[in-house]
Amino acid sequence: MEFLYYLLWLIIAVAASFALVALGLMFLSARRTFDNANALLSEMEPVIKELQLTLSSLNIELQRVEGVFEKVDLISRKMNSAVETIENILKTPVQRLSGLTLGLRKAFEILTKGK
């Protein structure tokens, strides 16, 4: 019976040794994976910095374009206001002139029919 007891301990020790070796191999594999990830991140750092500079430049250009559109909008509103002012200035005299012309035409028709 004592022999079985030692045999059981031997089996447990061998199993534990295999588990520790497997755990060590797993940690070694994880370390290689992390080293590869760090290398990849190191290679990507310049690309990310360049992308950041590109996006900053794009943002500056978009702000300039926005400024241009704001100026165009302001000019458009001022032109609209000027056209409305000119329209209001000319509308009343043209309406009066049109009314006067219509009145003169009717008067002329009445005078010419009467003869």
URNORFEN-V778417 format. One record per helix or strand of 2 or more residues. SS is the DSSP state (A for helix, B for strand). FROM is the first residue (numbers start at 1). TO is the last residue. If there is no record, write none. Layout:
# URNORFEN-V778417
ss;from;to
SS;FROM;TO
SS;FROM;TO
This chain:
# URNORFEN-V778417
ss;from;to
A;2;114
